[in-house]
Amino acid sequence: MEAISHAGTVLGVLAKDGVVLAAEKKVTGKLLDLSGAKEGGYGGSGEKIYLLNSNVIGGVAGLTADANSLVNYARTAAQQHLLQYNEDIPVELLAQRLCDMKQGYTQYGGLRPFGVSLLYAGYDPHYHFQLYHSDPSGNYSGWKATCIGANNGTAQSLLKQEYKDDIEVKDAIGLVLRTMSKTMDSTTLGSEKRESRRLLSIPVHPDSIRASFHYVHRLPRLVPIDPRFYFYPLVFFLMPPALPLVHPILTPRLLHRTVEFAVLTIDPVTKQPKAKIYRPAEIDALLLAEGLTKKDEDTEMKSA
């Protein structure tokens, strides 16, 4: 459960003519390959939204290795059902199959539970569009709109306020994007979202530095650390009016977040369920239409 609560947000909304899924994929390294989002990419960075069957898409939050194992199991179960009955597997039945497997791992010795929660968005002729959520214990439940992962409480509150029973896909897309923009840890949103901490220079007087050292060195040291860092929190309280020196106290940090987006609807020609997982350029076009485009980093620094 701890891995799930720290995972990227996954959000699903059920509409009367489709289901919308969106997921936040945290990328902690600048050198991580994101080729999976490009044409012909091999997906080396991992995914958050998967096509489980032609009528079901899934979003995962938790341990990536466990998610890959469950996704492969779900795809195999869906194909076995298609081979045996010559029809797509019902959405709830697929959720039951995975939950049976997850529950088994909670009761046998030498095994640990899967550290993954899943959202299932699908369609079948019996119950039409459906949205299910399953947790590591093997429980599952149907939802009109729900969220898993980090900041899920905030997202649930926003969904309760804005969700309507007769919502359509085009409105559900806007609701999902607005909710994601408010729950993710930044003020901007994009298919590749960046959050940066700029270099901050604080004026420091030499007398303030000496006074800070005198005070801090009387405190117990819990960890060995460069003594320069001790007086930084005290500088703001000890600075006199004259400030001739400038000293940087924050270092730059870059954190990428990629937003994944998918919609399941009915094809107007074939009358069959059609899943569409959006590419980054298509996600940016949706954000532009909703007025949620990411700001240019240089413009943001100039305005600051």
C-alpha positions in Angstrom: 0.0 0.0 0.0 2.9 2.3 0.7 4.2 1.9 -2.9 0.7 2.7 -4.3 0.3 5.8 -2.2 3.6 7.2 -3.5 3.0 6.2 -7.1 1.9 8.5 -9.9 -1.8 9.5 -9.9 -4.1 7.4 -12.1 -7.6 8.8 -12.7 -10.7 7.3 -14.4 -14.1 8.8 -15.2 -17.1 6.9 -16.6 -19.2 8.7 -19.1 -22.4 7.6 -20.8 -20.7 7.2 -24.2 -17.2 6.1 -23.1 -14.5 5.9 -20.3 -11.5 8.2 -19.8 -8.2 7.3 -18.1 -5.3 9.5 -17.3 -2.0 8.7 -15.5 1.0 10.6 -14.2 4.3 8.8 -14.8 7.1 10.2 -12.7 10.5 10.2 -14.3 13.2 10.7 -11.8 16.3 10.8 -14.1 17.2 13.1 -17.0 18.9 10.2 -18.8 15.9 7.8 -18.7 14.9 6.7 -22.2 11.3 7.8 -23.0 11.3 6.1 -26.4 8.1 4.3 -25.7 6.2 7.6 -26.2 7.7 8.1 -29.7 7.0 6.5 -33.0 8.7 3.1 -33.1 9.8 3.3 -29.5 10.4 0.1 -27.5 8.8 1.4 -24.3 12.0 1.2 -22.2 10.7 3.6 -19.5 7.6 1.6 -18.6 4.0 2.5 -19.0 1.1 3.5 -16.7 -1.8 2.8 -19.1 -2.1 -0.6 -20.9 -4.4 -2.1 -23.5 -5.5 -5.3 -21.8 -7.9 -6.4 -24.6 -9.7 -4.8 -27.5 -12.5 -3.8 -25.1 -10.5 -3.1 -21.9 -7.8 -0.6 -21.0 -6.1 -0.6 -17.6 -4.2 2.0 -15.5 -1.7 0.9 -12.8 -0.3 2.4 -9.7 2.4 0.7 -7.6 5.4 -1.5 -8.3 6.2 -1.7 -12.0 7.4 -5.3 -12.0 4.2 -6.5 -10.3 2.1 -4.5 -12.8 3.9 -6.0 -15.8 3.2 -9.5 -14.4 -0.5 -8.8 -13.8 -0.9 -7.1 -17.2 0.5 -10.2 -19.0 -1.8 -12.4 -16.9 -4.8 -10.3 -17.9 -4.0 -10.3 -21.6 -3.6 -14.1 -21.5 -6.9 -14.6 -19.7 -8.7 -12.3 -22.2 -7.3 -14.3 -25.2 -8.2 -17.6 -23.6 -11.8 -16.4 -23.2 -11.8 -15.2 -26.8 -10.5 -18.6 -28.0 -13.0 -20.6 -25.9 -16.2 -18.5 -26.4 -15.5 -16.5 -29.5 -16.3 -13.2 -27.8 -14.4 -10.5 -25.9 -14.2 -11.2 -22.2 -16.7 -9.2 -20.0 -15.0 -6.4 -18.1 -16.1 -7.6 -14.6 -15.0 -11.2 -15.4 -11.5 -10.0 -16.3 -11.4 -8.0 -13.0 -12.5 -11.1 -11.1 -9.7 -13.2 -12.7 -7.0 -10.8 -11.7 -8.5 -10.4 -8.2 -8.6 -14.1 -7.7 -4.9 -14.3 -8.5 -4.1 -11.3 -6.2 -6.1 -12.7 -3.3 -4.3 -16.0 -3.6 -1.0 -14.3 -3.1 -2.2 -12.9 0.3 -2.8 -16.3 2.0 0.0 -18.7 0.8 3.3 -19.0 2.7 6.4 -17.7 1.0 4.5 -15.2 -1.2 3.9 -11.5 -0.8 0.9 -9.6 -2.1 1.1 -7.7 -5.4 2.0 -4.1 -4.7 -0.3 -2.8 -7.4 -3.8 -1.2 -7.7 -5.5 -1.2 -11.0 -8.3 0.7 -12.8 -10.2 -1.3 -15.5 -12.0 0.7 -18.1 -14.0 -1.4 -20.5 -17.1 -2.2 -22.5 -19.2 -5.3 -23.0 -22.7 -5.8 -24.5 -24.2 -6.9 -21.2 -23.4 -3.8 -19.0 -21.9 -1.4 -21.6 -19.2 1.0 -20.3 -17.8 0.1 -16.9 -15.0 1.3 -14.6 -13.6 -0.9 -11.9 -10.9 -0.6 -9.2 -9.0 -3.4 -7.5 -6.5 -3.2 -4.6 -3.7 -5.6 -3.6 -5.9 -7.6 -1.3 -8.1 -8.8 -4.2 -11.1 -6.6 -3.6 -12.7 -4.9 -6.6 -15.6 -2.4 -6.9 -17.3 -0.5 -9.7 -17.0 3.3 -9.8 -18.4 6.3 -11.7 -15.2 8.2 -11.2 -12.2 7.3 -9.0 -8.5 7.9 -8.5 -5.5 5.8 -7.2 -2.0 6.8 -6.4 -0.6 10.0 -4.9 -3.0 12.8 -4.0 -6.0 10.5 -4.5 -7.9 12.1 -1.7 -7.7 15.6 -3.3 -8.7 14.1 -6.7 -11.7 12.3 -5.2 -12.9 15.5 -3.6 -12.7 17.4 -6.9 -14.5 14.6 -8.8 -17.3 14.6 -6.2 -17.9 18.3 -6.8 -17.8 18.2 -10.6 -19.0 14.8 -11.7 -22.5 14.5 -13.3 -24.3 11.2 -14.1 -25.1 12.3 -17.7 -21.5 13.4 -18.5 -20.3 12.8 -22.0 -16.8 11.8 -23.1 -15.9 15.3 -24.3 -16.8 16.8 -20.9 -15.2 13.9 -19.1 -11.9 14.6 -20.9 -11.9 18.2 -19.6 -12.8 17.0 -16.1 -10.0 14.5 -16.0 -7.4 17.0 -17.3 -8.5 19.7 -14.9 -8.4 17.3 -12.0 -4.9 16.1 -12.9 -3.6 19.7 -13.2 -4.8 20.4 -9.7 -3.5 17.2 -8.1 -0.1 16.9 -9.7 2.8 18.5 -7.9 3.2 21.5 -10.2 1.2 24.4 -11.7 1.6 23.4 -15.3 0.6 20.2 -17.2 1.8 18.6 -20.4 2.6 15.4 -22.1 6.1 15.9 -20.7 5.8 18.0 -17.5 8.8 19.6 -16.0 9.2 21.0 -12.6 12.4 22.9 -11.8 14.0 24.5 -8.8 16.0 27.5 -9.9 19.3 28.8 -8.4 18.4 31.2 -5.6 21.0 33.7 -4.4 20.5 35.2 -0.9 22.6 38.2 0.2 24.7 37.4 3.3 26.7 39.7 5.5 30.0 38.4 6.9 29.0 39.2 10.5 25.8 37.2 10.0 27.9 34.2 8.9 30.1 34.4 12.0 27.1 34.8 14.3 25.4 31.9 12.7 28.4 29.6 13.0 28.8 30.6 16.7 25.1 29.6 17.4 25.0 26.5 15.3 28.2 24.9 16.6 26.7 24.8 20.1 23.9 22.5 18.8 24.4 18.7 18.7 25.4 17.3 15.4 23.2 14.3 14.4 24.8 13.6 11.0 28.2 14.6 9.6 27.6 17.4 7.1 29.4 20.3 5.6 29.1 23.1 8.3 28.2 25.6 5.6 24.7 24.2 5.5 24.1 24.8 9.2 23.6 28.5 9.0 21.4 28.7 5.9 18.1 28.6 7.8 19.4 31.2 10.3 20.5 33.7 7.6 17.0 35.1 7.2 16.9 36.1 10.9 20.4 37.4 11.4 20.9 39.5 8.3 21.7 43.2 9.1 20.6 46.0 6.8 24.0 46.1 4.9 24.2 43.1 2.6 27.4 43.2 0.5 27.8 39.5 -0.2 25.7 37.1 -2.2 25.7 33.4 -1.6 23.7 30.6 -3.5 21.7 28.4 -1.1 19.6 26.3 -3.5 20.9 24.0 -6.3 19.0 23.3 -9.5 16.8 20.2 -9.6 14.9 18.9 -12.6 12.0 16.5 -12.3 10.1 15.2 -15.4 6.5 13.9 -15.3 4.9 12.4 -18.3 1.1 12.4 -18.6 -0.5 9.4 -20.3 -4.1 9.5 -21.6 -6.6 7.0 -23.0 -10.2 7.0 -24.0 -12.5 4.0 -24.7 -15.5 4.7 -26.9 -17.7 2.9 -29.5 -16.6 3.1 -33.1 -19.5 4.7 -35.1 -18.8 2.5 -38.1 -18.2 -0.9 -36.7 -20.2 -0.4 -33.5 -17.4 -2.1 -31.6 -15.4 -0.8 -28.6 -12.4 1.3 -29.7 -9.5 2.1 -27.4 -7.3 5.1 -28.1 -4.1 5.7 -26.2 -3.0 9.3 -27.0 0.5 10.3 -28.1 2.3 13.2 -26.5 1.4 15.6 -29.3 -2.3 14.7 -29.1 -2.2 15.2 -25.3 -0.7 18.6 -25.7 -3.5 19.4 -28.2 -6.1 18.4 -25.6 -4.4 20.6 -23.0 -4.4 23.5 -25.4 -8.1 23.1 -26.0 -8.8 23.1 -22.3 -6.5 26.1 -21.6 -4.1 24.0 -19.5 -0.9 24.2 -21.7 2.4 24.2 -20.0 4.3 27.4 -19.7 7.5 28.1 -21.4 10.3 27.6 -18.9 12.3 30.7 -20.1 9.2 32.9 -19.9 8.5 31.6 -16.4 12.0 32.5 -15.2 11.8 36.0 -16.7 8.5 36.7 -15.0 10.0 35.5 -11.7 
